[in-house]
Amino acid sequence: MTGWIYNQWYCSMYSELLPAGAVEARVILEESIVLWRGQDGLVHAIEDRCPHRWAPLSIGKQVGIDRIRCKYHGLEFDGSGRCVHNPHGKGGIPASETLRRYPVHEYCGIIWLWMGWEEPSLALLPDLSNYLPDSPHHVSKPGWIAVDVPFELMIDNVLDLSHVALVHEGILGNEESLIAETGFEQRGADSVFARRFTRNIRAPEYFDLIYKADGRRLDIWNDASWKAPSHLMLEVGCCDVGGKRSDGTAILAHHVLTPATKTSCMYHYLGAQWNPPARSPEQAAKVEKRLAELRKLAFSEQDGPLVAAQFKVIQRMGTFRPLPLPGIDQAAVLWRRLYDRMLKDEQARRPMQTVEAPRSTG
């Protein structure tokens, strides 16, 4: 990858991780950012650096209604990035540059930051209506992990629907699922879709659990889409052999990747199930507990270590020139091509000297 797409919203954290008075640090697109929630409930995000001695503001604390205080010498800053209080001497405000401010928007329990120089557009936020409190689906508890690999390798991994047969053997796939019907397509200028359908196979544990939990053979589908810059939507579902999708069930899994550095990213995931089978509260709790264990296993102990090992090889070789396999790699080729095109278009629009970030949208 040759750079970042800046004029987009990026997920910084779940809202519940930043209660009133809390202060958190994040690195997004290699920029260090401090976030805090004032006593009025509003979230602020500015450059994580006190201009006095360059101590990180994130080790300070929230004070007053909506300020953050540097722990080193007590200078206080507001949400615009301006120093507004100096506790020393006569209290004169030091002449210094205003710290960069990042527009903030909270949506679907996520604190989104606008990283670009253009006016923020809410139209660029992903559609997360499936995970809102009034969703008709059964919404599971969201989660996230930090991953020490580039975000583009994680996108490749999620769009590669064939790997589940081996990497997640017994959980999401098995030997029977190696043979499948596949399809790929570009959707507009910023989205790619991939599908994989397997007929009449022995159900891996995850699919057995979300359906009837009786070990029957199933038709199984895996659909995945990428939307710029780093949003992935999966639908993993199953139905009776030869049945209709609408009579089965599926998990809608949204994966939100946030590039931190060129070699690391944050991986947030949300899940919702449509048409879940009727179960007693005790059965439902038992199934949900096991599904959560399987999700953690798949992310943390299977995908993560494998892609990390892949990245070590790439680092050793100094370049990445994969050998595409027909029938499974078209999505990876397509999304990278679209991303590079969008990146070049944005770079062509970039002013010679970037102006201050626009005001927050909410």
MOSULKA-V792210 format. One record per residue. N is the residue number from 1. PHI is phi in whole degrees, 0 to 359 (999 if undefined). OMEGA is omega as a letter, one per 30 degrees, with the letter a starting at -180 (999 if undefined). Layout:
n,phi,omega
N,PHI,OMEGA
N,PHI,OMEGA
This chain:
n,phi,omega
1,999,a
2,257,l
3,167,a
4,257,l
5,268,a
6,270,a
7,279,a
8,210,l
9,272,l
10,237,l
11,287,l
12,264,a
13,184,l
14,284,a
15,302,a
16,294,l
17,278,a
18,230,l
19,288,l
20,304,l
21,88,a
22,278,l
23,230,l
24,223,l
25,248,l
26,220,l
27,245,a
28,228,a
29,53,l
30,65,l
31,249,a
32,275,a
33,230,l
34,251,l
35,242,l
36,212,l
37,250,l
38,289,l
39,292,l
40,273,l
41,91,a
42,277,l
43,263,l
44,237,l
45,216,l
46,223,l
47,302,a
48,272,a
49,198,l
50,285,a
51,291,a
52,291,l
53,237,l
54,66,l
55,288,l
56,292,l
57,292,a
58,293,l
59,267,l
60,271,a
61,215,l
62,278,a
63,227,a
64,60,l
65,278,a
66,209,a
67,254,l
68,237,a
69,250,l
70,291,a
71,288,a
72,286,a
73,228,l
74,85,l
75,298,a
76,244,a
77,231,l
78,262,a
79,291,l
80,275,a
81,92,a
82,269,l
83,285,a
84,239,l
85,203,l
86,233,a
87,282,a
88,259,l
89,56,l
90,271,l
91,79,l
92,297,l
93,280,a
94,295,l
95,284,a
96,205,l
97,292,l
98,284,l
99,292,a
100,296,l
101,249,a
102,249,l
103,303,a
104,239,l
105,215,l
106,260,a
107,207,l
108,55,l
109,72,a
110,234,l
111,266,a
112,262,l
113,243,l
114,268,a
115,262,a
116,261,a
117,258,l
118,279,l
119,298,a
120,300,l
121,237,l
122,294,l
123,295,a
124,272,l
125,290,l
126,289,l
127,281,a
128,244,a
129,298,l
130,294,a
131,245,l
132,285,a
133,303,a
134,266,l
135,296,l
136,284,a
137,267,l
138,276,a
139,266,l
140,264,a
141,292,l
142,288,l
143,207,l
144,201,l
145,220,l
146,265,a
147,235,a
148,269,l
149,217,l
150,298,a
151,296,a
152,293,l
153,290,l
154,289,l
155,295,l
156,306,a
157,295,a
158,291,l
159,286,l
160,275,a
161,286,a
162,282,a
163,288,a
164,296,a
165,297,a
166,251,a
167,294,a
168,248,a
169,302,a
170,89,a
171,260,a
172,245,a
173,202,l
174,197,a
175,302,a
176,295,a
177,277,l
178,294,l
179,266,a
180,207,l
181,270,a
182,233,l
183,203,a
184,217,l
185,201,l
186,270,l
187,241,a
188,74,a
189,267,a
190,220,a
191,212,l
192,227,a
193,235,l
194,227,l
195,224,l
196,214,a
197,229,l
198,241,a
199,254,l
200,52,l
201,239,l
202,295,a
203,289,l
204,298,a
205,304,a
206,300,a
207,289,l
208,299,a
209,291,a
210,284,a
211,255,a
212,259,l
213,54,a
214,232,l
215,76,a
216,290,l
217,285,a
218,221,l
219,269,a
220,231,l
221,235,l
222,229,l
223,246,a
224,220,l
225,224,l
226,249,l
227,232,a
228,302,f
229,271,a
230,204,l
231,254,a
232,232,l
233,242,l
234,244,l
235,237,l
236,246,a
237,214,a
238,205,l
239,207,l
240,300,l
241,303,a
242,78,a
243,275,l
244,266,l
245,304,a
246,297,l
247,269,l
248,263,l
249,210,l
250,202,l
251,260,l
252,262,a
253,248,l
254,258,a
255,250,a
256,248,a
257,261,l
258,242,l
259,297,l
260,263,l
261,232,l
262,292,a
263,235,a
264,206,l
265,205,l
266,255,a
267,239,l
268,260,a
269,219,l
270,233,a
271,222,l
272,212,a
273,247,l
274,262,a
275,53,l
276,291,l
277,292,l
278,290,l
279,217,l
280,290,l
281,305,a
282,292,l
283,295,a
284,299,a
285,295,l
286,295,l
287,295,a
288,298,l
289,298,a
290,291,l
291,298,l
292,297,l
293,297,a
294,292,l
295,298,l
296,297,l
297,299,a
298,296,a
299,285,a
300,275,a
301,248,a
302,239,l
303,301,a
304,304,a
305,298,a
306,293,a
307,292,l
308,296,l
309,293,l
310,300,a
311,295,l
312,298,l
313,295,l
314,299,l
315,297,l
316,294,a
317,282,l
318,84,l
319,203,l
320,227,l
321,232,a
322,293,l
323,260,a
324,298,l
325,255,l
326,297,l
327,93,l
328,224,a
329,253,a
330,300,a
331,296,l
332,296,l
333,296,a
334,294,a
335,293,l
336,293,l
337,295,l
338,294,l
339,300,a
340,298,l
341,294,l
342,295,l
343,298,l
344,295,l
345,298,a
346,292,a
347,299,l
348,291,a
349,272,a
350,291,l
351,292,a
352,300,l
353,233,a
354,295,l
355,277,l
356,302,l
357,301,a
358,297,l
359,294,a
360,298,l
361,268,a
362,166,999
